[in-house]
């Protein structure tokens, strides 16, 4: 919340239109999900490996996907509590005016963004079956650069078409852009693509990431076993 | 304990910190990793600026204020996090804290040594960020005009201060599980919001400005800005225009001593509690 407030005052120091305060609040709210995906979803196997639980997971007669799906649901729940608190506090403190033009579309965009995002997290988690600190540092590296490329605090359109298009591989880029268009009256004037197109791309990403995660987990587990690094701590 | 022993502790803990930071990959990847993160963080602010004001020339004084403040704030964020994480990492991850603690060395020096590698890496990131600003964004820094003497003295005082705030947080980490990182982020967030890092403190409500005037980081960043860009008139927008360089420096010293005493008090009390409650070697697996 403190970082979000700082960005709000940064915009206000430049006399930015009030809509940008809303952009920051919404972007800051969505950072909770991104951080959850990086640290509690993707990196979960790293923590489990370090405390010696990963081998127990692996010998249990269950699918890796189901473990991760459970983690995703739990993560979504407690992150939503945090995100809603941030959103409500932000709206209350900074007097943000939201207008949900199409509530159904908003719900669809939000849900599919989360599915795609956590699917991406599942794919990332497979990396931890092979790597240790290297993958941890990758998660660390994917904070600020993704805040920048996905336009968490400014309209992603400002990056230009091709950069924004490349950044759309991260589902939150298009999800955030679509939600801004749906929640703020003049937000559509700053949107990257139309909301319908963005939703379609997010649905495709969700399918690709979920299917990809299944294969990536199987392949990385195989590699981890082959190289003897699957349960190797402190690597 | 002899100075020679402290220097040896400092040397080896710095080396250990460096290995833990950097030996997970090859130097080139590590360099990219060390630079990409801060530059991306800066670009977020640059694009926020560009979206609203269109070009850097629209308000070069404000742009410089934001850019230089954000660059030097990296020390606050990275060093605070680095110092606090030493406790968590040694205790939970590598489970070596108890051995280090009972070793015949100064624990302060050990923690400071571990943080020195973080300072070195952050210094490289700041220099690259500033170079990027000058070369790619026309950030108006004239190396001939920089007040190097003032900058050097201010940096020594500022880093010393940040280290000791970090030590206070490290003390709190003795008593917490992984929450130490959250506390650290919270403290760094307070400094980011209230100390005029990316916007002048005059943008804050009056109660926020009062908080800013109590925290030495506000004065540290102001002196650093005035030393790096002495001819740009940064003081005119910072909200501290009524103070001369000497007065700001004096405020930095006074508020810094206040924070130093508080930080040492927090660390000593937390250390005492940790020993009393048997938390020095706890493993929360959290």
Interface residues (C-beta under 8 A of the other chain):
Chain A: X1 X2 X3 X5 X6 X7 X9 X10 X11 X12 X13 X14 X15 X16 X20 X50 X51 X132 X133 X134 X137 X140 X141 X143 X144 X145 X147 X148 X149 X152 X153 X154 X155 X158 X159 X234
Chain B: X24 X25 X33 X36 X37 X38 X40 X41 X43 X44 X45 X47 X48 X49 X50 X51 X52 X53 X59 X62 X66 X93 X94 X186 X189 X190 X192 X193 X197 X198 X199 X200 X203 X204 X285
